Amino acid sequence: MPGVLLIAATTGYQTRSFAAAAKRLGIDVTLATDRCHILEDPWGDNAVPVRFDEPEAAADVLSQSPFDGIVAVADAPTLIASLTAERLQLPWHPPEAVALCRDKHRMRESFRAAGMAVPDYFRAPLDSDPRVIAERLEFPVVLKPLGLSASRGVIRANDAGEFVAAFARIRRILDDERAGDAIQVERYIEGREFALEGLMTRGELEVLAIFDKPDPLEGPFFEETIYVTPSRERADTQNRMVDAARHAVRALGLQHGPVHAEMRANERGVYMLEVAARPIGGLCARALRFGEGRTLEEIVLLHAIGEMPGALRLTPPASGVMMIPVPRAGILEAVSGVDEARRVPGVDDVVITAKIGQKLTPLPEGAGYTGFIFASGVEPAAVEESLRAAHAQLNFSVLGSLDVL
């Protein structure tokens, strides 16, 4: 039985999806996580404890055992996965490439050096005076923590007052998380946003899916909601997105394994927002099926052990996912309408991941969702309609808020 090392930031839903996929494929999975002492371990007592803030030491421990492949879930484990693969001489993304993916400023520098379209940008130390910085800016701009993901801490500012407030807000987030000493400031990019899911094999990118993000992501925060594939964009626009993604992974030096890319397109071209050396996060992969029903997790696991399946064509004709946004800060008291949402035509499933009694924190401080809605259909527009109709059936009662959404 081939063995795969799965390095995950949590032992939650996405990790369980990989465990289920491995069981179906007959692959033995060893889980390594820094959260096994806090969260339930789906493998009983088999999780290997590591510290993500000590990647070299973690790689030393994990490389003592033989594996046929390595998979990283979420951004935090990617550097450990890369260092472990290097020690075990397994194909993966190089450590320097992974480090670039985890630093928005260095990523932008790589894109600019490679001749890619980039907005004006600079790195502002946390101890800077935002009022002084604001005096030389042309608005609107977007402020971003260098290392956080899932749009956490990303804020648009349309004038000096908003910039000062946003800078202070992100500074508090970074201080609380001890997650960096600088903020990226970029000119706001007009246009529509897309995501691309891909798989790299020894330096060559194969595109698995292009997602439309039909909701306008214009700020002040950038909470992602609906992903629908295949894209409804014109073929020439999709070709430009694929070209930009291939240019980006070469610029970063990514080599082998899954990649997830985010981009914006407008009349001036395609602007790569970021590239991650991992598959799409959360439960979003459930929106994808390939060939005879292969899941993305199965594809990633097979690729990790060098056993690629055949043609990776998406089925059914169109599919999508809605990441259900956090309605309001507070304590989740009740959820209703789930059965009604599941009965909406085209809806495949509704999964509420937030727990009753859980504290909910929306963006920009928060980083999670209350759940996921999955739909499929004959065309992307119908899938989007199903997702929106299902969401309209849901009611989240949040204690400490005057609103019930």
C-alpha positions in Angstrom: 0.0 0.0 0.0 1.5 3.4 -1.0 2.0 5.8 1.8 1.4 9.6 1.8 2.3 12.1 4.4 -0.5 14.6 4.9 0.5 17.8 6.6 -2.5 19.8 7.7 -3.1 22.9 9.8 -6.2 21.4 11.3 -7.8 18.0 11.6 -11.1 19.4 10.2 -13.3 18.9 7.2 -10.7 19.3 4.4 -8.3 16.9 6.1 -11.2 14.4 6.5 -11.9 14.7 2.8 -8.4 13.7 2.1 -8.6 10.8 4.5 -11.8 9.5 2.9 -10.2 9.9 -0.6 -7.1 7.9 0.5 -9.3 5.1 1.9 -11.1 4.8 -1.5 -7.8 4.7 -3.3 -6.1 2.2 -1.0 -3.5 4.7 0.1 -2.1 4.8 3.6 -2.1 8.3 5.0 0.0 9.6 7.9 -1.3 12.9 9.4 1.1 15.5 10.7 -0.4 18.6 12.4 0.3 21.3 15.0 -3.2 21.1 16.2 -3.6 17.4 17.2 -3.5 18.3 20.9 -6.5 20.7 20.4 -8.8 19.2 17.8 -10.2 15.8 17.3 -7.8 13.4 15.4 -9.8 11.5 12.8 -7.1 8.8 12.9 -7.3 8.1 16.6 -3.8 8.5 18.0 -1.9 8.3 14.8 -1.3 12.0 14.2 2.3 13.1 14.3 2.7 16.4 16.3 4.9 19.1 14.7 5.4 22.8 15.2 4.7 24.9 12.1 6.9 27.7 13.5 9.9 25.4 13.5 9.8 24.1 9.9 13.4 22.7 9.8 12.9 20.7 13.0 9.5 19.4 11.8 11.0 18.3 8.5 13.8 16.5 10.4 11.3 14.5 12.3 9.0 13.8 9.4 11.8 12.7 7.0 12.8 9.9 9.3 9.9 7.8 7.9 9.6 6.7 4.2 6.7 8.1 2.2 5.8 7.8 -1.5 4.3 11.3 -1.6 3.5 14.4 0.4 0.4 16.6 0.4 0.0 19.9 2.3 -3.4 21.3 3.3 -3.6 25.1 3.7 -0.7 27.5 3.5 0.9 27.0 6.9 2.2 23.5 6.3 3.6 24.1 2.8 7.1 25.0 3.8 7.4 21.9 6.1 6.1 19.8 3.2 8.7 21.3 0.9 11.6 20.8 3.3 10.5 17.2 4.0 10.2 16.4 0.3 13.7 17.8 -0.2 15.1 15.5 2.5 13.2 12.5 1.2 14.1 13.4 -2.5 10.5 13.4 -3.5 9.3 15.8 -6.2 7.5 18.8 -4.8 7.7 22.6 -4.9 11.1 24.0 -3.8 11.4 25.7 -0.4 12.3 29.1 -1.9 9.3 29.0 -4.2 7.0 28.1 -1.3 8.5 31.0 0.7 7.7 33.4 -2.2 4.1 32.2 -2.2 3.7 33.0 1.5 5.0 36.6 1.2 2.8 39.0 -0.8 5.6 41.5 -1.3 8.2 39.1 -2.5 5.6 37.5 -4.7 4.9 40.9 -6.3 8.6 41.4 -6.7 8.9 38.1 -8.6 6.0 38.9 -10.9 7.4 42.4 -11.7 10.9 40.9 -12.4 9.3 38.4 -14.8 7.6 41.2 -16.7 4.1 40.5 -15.5 1.4 43.1 -15.0 1.4 44.4 -11.5 -0.1 47.4 -9.7 2.0 50.0 -8.1 2.9 48.7 -4.7 5.2 49.1 -1.7 6.0 47.6 1.7 5.1 49.7 4.7 6.7 48.8 8.1 4.1 48.5 10.9 5.7 51.3 12.9 5.2 53.7 10.0 3.0 56.7 10.5 0.0 56.0 8.1 -0.9 59.7 8.0 2.5 60.5 6.4 2.1 57.6 3.9 -1.4 58.7 3.0 -0.1 62.1 1.9 1.7 60.6 -1.1 -0.9 58.1 -2.2 -3.3 58.1 -5.2 -6.5 56.4 -4.1 -8.1 53.9 -4.0 -5.5 51.5 -2.6 -5.7 48.1 -1.0 -3.8 47.2 2.2 -2.7 43.6 2.8 -0.9 41.7 5.5 2.1 40.0 3.9 1.5 36.4 5.1 -2.2 36.0 6.0 -4.6 34.1 3.6 -8.3 33.9 2.9 -8.6 37.7 2.5 -7.9 38.1 6.2 -6.9 41.7 6.9 -7.3 42.9 3.3 -8.9 46.3 3.2 -9.6 48.8 0.5 -9.1 52.5 1.3 -10.6 55.3 -0.8 -9.1 58.3 0.9 -6.6 59.2 3.6 -9.0 58.8 6.5 -9.9 55.3 5.4 -6.2 54.5 4.9 -5.2 55.5 8.4 -8.1 53.6 9.9 -7.3 50.5 7.8 -3.6 50.6 8.7 -4.4 50.7 12.4 -6.9 47.9 12.1 -4.4 45.6 10.2 -1.7 46.5 12.7 -3.9 45.2 15.5 -4.6 42.0 13.6 -0.9 41.4 13.1 0.0 42.3 16.6 -2.6 39.8 17.9 -1.3 37.0 15.6 2.4 37.9 15.8 2.1 37.5 12.0 4.5 40.1 10.5 6.0 43.5 10.8 4.9 45.1 7.6 1.8 45.8 5.4 1.6 45.6 1.6 0.0 48.7 0.0 -1.1 48.3 -3.6 -3.1 50.4 -6.1 -6.6 49.0 -6.4 -7.1 46.9 -9.5 -10.4 47.3 -11.3 -12.0 44.3 -12.9 -13.5 40.9 -12.4 -11.9 38.2 -10.2 -11.3 34.6 -11.0 -9.6 31.5 -9.5 -7.6 28.8 -11.2 -7.0 25.3 -9.9 -4.0 23.5 -11.3 -1.6 20.7 -11.0 2.1 21.0 -11.7 4.2 18.0 -12.9 7.9 18.7 -13.0 7.5 22.4 -13.9 4.6 22.1 -16.3 1.1 23.4 -15.3 -2.1 21.6 -16.1 -5.2 23.6 -15.6 -8.0 21.7 -13.9 -10.6 24.4 -13.6 -11.2 28.2 -13.9 -13.8 29.6 -11.5 -15.8 32.7 -12.0 -16.4 34.8 -8.9 -19.7 36.4 -9.9 -20.1 38.6 -6.8 -18.3 42.0 -7.2 -15.3 42.1 -4.9 -14.8 45.8 -4.6 -14.2 46.2 -0.9 -13.9 47.6 1.7 -13.3 43.9 2.5 -12.9 41.1 0.1 -15.0 38.2 1.3 -15.2 35.4 -1.3 -18.6 33.8 -1.7 -19.5 32.1 -5.0 -17.2 30.1 -7.2 -18.7 28.7 -10.5 -17.0 26.6 -13.1 -16.6 26.5 -16.1 -15.9 30.1 -16.6 -18.4 32.2 -18.7 -15.6 34.5 -19.9 -14.7 34.6 -23.6 -12.2 32.1 -24.7 -9.5 34.7 -25.4 -9.8 36.0 -21.8 -9.6 32.5 -20.4 -6.5 31.9 -22.5 -4.9 35.1 -21.1 -5.7 33.9 -17.6 -4.0 30.5 -18.3 -1.0 32.3 -19.8 -0.7 34.5 -16.7 -0.9 31.5 -14.4 1.8 29.7 -16.3 4.0 32.9 -16.3 3.4 33.2 -12.5 4.3 29.7 -11.5 7.5 30.0 -13.6 8.3 33.3 -12.0 7.9 31.8 -8.5 9.8 28.6 -9.3 7.0 26.2 -8.5 7.6 22.7 -9.7 5.5 19.8 -8.6 2.1 19.5 -6.9 -1.2 21.4 -6.7 -1.5 25.2 -7.1 -4.3 27.6 -6.5 -4.2 31.0 -8.2 -6.3 34.1 -7.8 -6.4 36.9 -10.5 -8.2 39.9 -11.8 -8.9 40.7 -15.4 -9.8 44.0 -17.0 -9.3 45.7 -20.4 -5.5 46.2 -19.6 -4.8 42.5 -19.0 -4.7 39.9 -16.3 -3.2 40.8 -12.9 -2.2 37.8 -10.8 -3.2 38.5 -7.2 -1.5 35.5 -5.6 -0.5 31.9 -6.1 -0.6 29.2 -3.4 1.4 26.0 -3.4 -1.6 23.9 -2.3 -5.1 22.9 -3.5 -8.2 25.0 -3.0 -9.2 25.4 0.7 -12.1 24.5 2.9 -14.7 22.2 1.4 -14.6 24.0 -2.0 -13.0 21.0 -3.7 -16.4 19.2 -3.4 -17.6 21.4 -6.3 -15.2 19.5 -8.6 -15.5 16.1 -10.2 -13.3 14.7 -12.9 -13.7 11.9 -15.5 -15.7 9.1 -13.9 -16.3 10.9 -10.7 -12.8 11.4 -9.3 -12.6 14.0 -6.6 -9.9 16.7 -6.4 -8.5 15.0 -3.3 -8.2 11.8 -5.2 -6.4 13.5 -8.1 -4.0 15.2 -5.7 -3.2 12.0 -3.8 -2.7 10.0 -7.0 -0.4 12.7 -8.4 1.6 12.7 -5.1 2.5 9.0 -5.6 3.1 9.4 -9.3 0.0 7.7 -10.5 -1.8 10.2 -12.7 -5.3 9.2 -13.9 -6.4 9.8 -17.5 -7.9 12.9 -19.0 -8.9 15.4 -16.2 -12.2 16.6 -17.7 -14.7 18.2 -15.3 -18.1 16.6 -14.8 -20.9 17.5 -14.6 -21.3 20.3 -17.2 -21.3 23.1 -14.6 -20.8 23.2 -10.8 -20.2 25.6 -8.0 -19.8 26.3 -4.4 -20.9 29.2 -2.1 -18.8 29.8 1.0 -21.5 31.0 3.3 -20.4 34.3 4.8 -20.4 35.2 8.5 -23.5 37.3 8.9 -22.4 39.2 12.0 -19.9 39.1 14.9 -21.3 37.3 17.9 -22.2 33.9 19.2 -24.1 31.6 16.8 -27.4 30.8 18.5 -29.4 28.9 15.9 -29.4 28.0 12.2 -32.6 27.3 10.3 -33.7 26.7 6.7 -31.1 24.1 5.9 -33.6 21.5 4.7 -35.4 24.1 2.6 -32.0 25.1 1.1 -31.2 21.5 0.2 -34.5 21.2 -1.7 -33.7 24.0 -4.0 -33.4 22.6 -7.6 -29.8 22.1 -8.6 -28.4 22.1 -5.0 -26.4 19.0 -4.2 -25.7 19.7 -0.5 -25.6 22.3 2.2 -23.0 21.8 4.9 -23.0 24.1 8.0 -19.6 24.0 9.6 -20.1 26.6 12.3 -21.2 25.1 15.6 -24.0 26.4 17.9 -22.3 28.4 20.6 -19.3 29.2 18.4 -18.0 32.8 18.3 -18.3 34.2 14.8 -15.9 36.8 13.5 -16.4 38.3 10.1 -13.6 39.8 7.9 -11.2 41.4 8.1 -10.4 40.0 11.5 -12.0 36.6 10.9 -10.9 33.9 8.4 -13.7 31.4 8.3 -17.2 30.8 6.9 -20.4 29.4 8.4 -20.6 26.6 5.9 -20.8 25.7 2.2 -23.5 25.2 -0.4 -22.9 23.0 -3.4 -24.8 23.0 -6.7 -24.5 21.6 -10.2 -26.4 22.0 -13.5 -26.3 22.2 -17.2 -24.9 25.7 -17.3 -23.0 28.1 -14.9 -25.8 30.6 -14.8 -28.2 28.0 -13.4 -25.7 26.9 -10.8 -25.2 30.4 -9.6 -29.0 30.9 -9.4 -29.3 27.7 -7.3 -26.6 28.8 -4.9 -28.2 32.2 -4.4 -31.7 30.7 -3.9 -30.4 28.2 -1.4 -28.6 30.9 0.6 -31.8 32.9 0.7 -33.4 30.0 2.6 -30.9 30.1 5.4 -31.3 32.0 8.6 -28.4 32.5 11.1 -29.4 33.9 14.6 -26.3 35.5 16.1 -26.5 36.4 19.8 -25.2 39.9 20.6 -26.3 41.3 17.3 -29.6 43.1 16.6 -29.7 41.5 13.1 -30.9 38.0 12.2 -29.6 37.3 8.6 
